[in-house]
Amino acid sequence: MMRVLQVGSGNLFGGVETLLCSLAEHDALAPGGGSNGHFALCFEGLLSNRLQALGGQVYPLGEVRFRNPLSVRRARRALTDLCREQRFDAAICHSVWAQALFGGTIRDAGLTSLFWLHGAAHGDGWLERLASRHRPDFAIANSRYTNGTVDRLYPGLSSAVLYPPLDMAVPSLTAGERAEIRRDCDTAADDVVIVQNSRMEPWKGHALLLAALARLSDDPRWVCWIAGAAQRPQEAAYERHLHARAESLGVARRVRFLGQRTDIPRLLAAADVHCQPNVEAEPFGMVFIEALTAGRPVVTTDLGGAREIVDDSCGILVPAGDTTALAEALRRLIDEPELRASLGGHGPARARQLCDPKRQLSRLAAICARARRRTRRPCIRSAQ
């Protein structure tokens, strides 16, 4: 059995971190069991706590700022020592940040080096330029869309598409539990709830959703839940902008900003429609898989990884930036409960088809084994 170390930052919580938690939660399903539950993180907090609660082994490397060379050297030395002590076979850097920081250290330690690309590479910017200096042995991409950008960082590098292994458990709410969640969100039992759960970043399309809802202000049946909290100063400024925008559009009394939630599956189960109208391409879209698993139809824009997830069996794709089309799609789902039920009913099967944990972890093990066979290195040199 290969022992694989997952390497990340740990200071934020989004799609990458959801994947890492899934690896910890489902580690026993991997071939041989126990091969993916090791996590090296630079920052401790929400992610490290969740990983430990799920049974993962977390190794702190120390906080890092690229502008502080001493913190970089310390973290690289900590990773080198960890690789020597734990005898890992391979390490996967999650994100360009981790690859820029630790890609060379992993190769110098004699481990097979894999890079999991979670967002489209652009081939520019100081962080990507730094990461491009540390060529991994193999790349994993979270979608076909993302895989098409690997060459911008590493021309000719072998790569594979692997949709993330995600939990397929569907929360079962009693009528009382559903009503309680809705009461907590100041929502009536018969309101049609449109929910968006995502990071507070402009490209996630919150503003476009608010604009579409303003076109539905004549319809008293809907309420919108927006889940997610700012994690960085620019996100806090954006969240304040959204509150002001909802006020100016006249929909503030029907939009609930719920903040950070740890009960997203239950929240989705208590809602009716999931809508995240990205204005830029989503690399994959774990939130769509979560919504489909909960049996909720998905409305999103026809961009990036969403095209690989949402089809007309389970949701509606609308042209990017088209407020009118988005409003029409939402109005249709508000008007037609049978359509909501039909699309939502196909969601769990679609989610399993793409992200069944046992199947995807088997594929991950095969990718790691193949990369390992190609790269045998002497251990261990000092970190740079």
C-alpha positions, 0 to 999 in steps of 0.5 A: 500500500502506498502512503500518500501525503496531502500538502496544502495551505490550511488557512482558507476553506473552500472546494480544495478543503472540502476535497481534503475532508472527503479524503480523510472521511473516506480513507477506509474506502481506498484500496488497502485503506489508510493511504490518503489520510495524512495532511501537511498544512501550514496553517492551523484552524478550521480545516486542520480541526475538521481533518482531525475530527474525521480521523486524519493525521495532520502535520503542522509545518508552520505558518508561511508568508512568501515575503518572509524567506525565513518562514519559507525555509522553516516550512520546507525543512519541516516537510523534509523532516516529516518525509524522512520520519514518515516514509511516504511514497508520494506527495500531492500538492493541492493548489499552485501555492503549495506547489510553488512552496513545496514542489522542489522539496518533495522531489528532493526528498525522493517522493513521487511528486503529484500536483492536483490542479483545482483551478484553471492555470493561466501561465502568468503571475508570480505564483504560477511562475514560481510553481512552474520551476518545480515540475511534478511527475504527474498532474491531476485535474479536477475537470476536463476544463481544468486539464486543458490548462495544465500545459500552461504551467507544465508543457507536455506533462502527463495528466489525468482528470479525476472528479473529486470523491465526495460524500454521497450521504443524503440527509433525511429531514423530518417535516419538523426538522425542515420546518425548524431550519426554515424558522431559523432562517426566517423562512415560511414552510411554503416559501420556494427557497433559492440557495447559494453556498459559496465563498464570498468572491465576485466571480461566484455570481452573487450579484448576478443572482441578486439582479435576477431576483430583482426581476422576480420581485413581483412574485411573493413566493420566493426567499433566497438564502446566501450561505458563506462568510468572508475569509479575507479583507477583500471578501468582507468588502464584497459581502458589504457590497452585496448587502448594499446591492440587495437594499438598492434592488429592493430585495433585501427583506427576502434575502437571508445572508446566513454566514458560515455554515457547517450544515450545508447538506441539511441546509440544501435539503431544506431548500428547493433550488440551488443557484450559483450563476458564476460569471467566470468559469468554475474549475469543477463545482463541488457545490453542484455535486452537493446540491445534486446529492441533496436532490436539488435542481441546479441553475448555473451558467454555461461555463467551465466545469459546470458543463461537465456536471449539470445537464438537462436531466438535473438542472438548467444552464443559462448563458453567462452574464444573462440576467434575463435568462437566469430570472426566467429559469428561476421563475420557471422552477418557482412556477413548476413544482413538478419540474423541480421534483423531476430535476431534483430526483435525477440529481443523486444518480448524477452525483454518484455517476461523477463522484462516487467516493469508492470508485474515485479513490480507486482511480486516485490510487491507480494514478499514484501507483502509475506515477510512482512506477515512473519515478524512483529517486534516492532519498533524501537531500536537504530542503532548499 
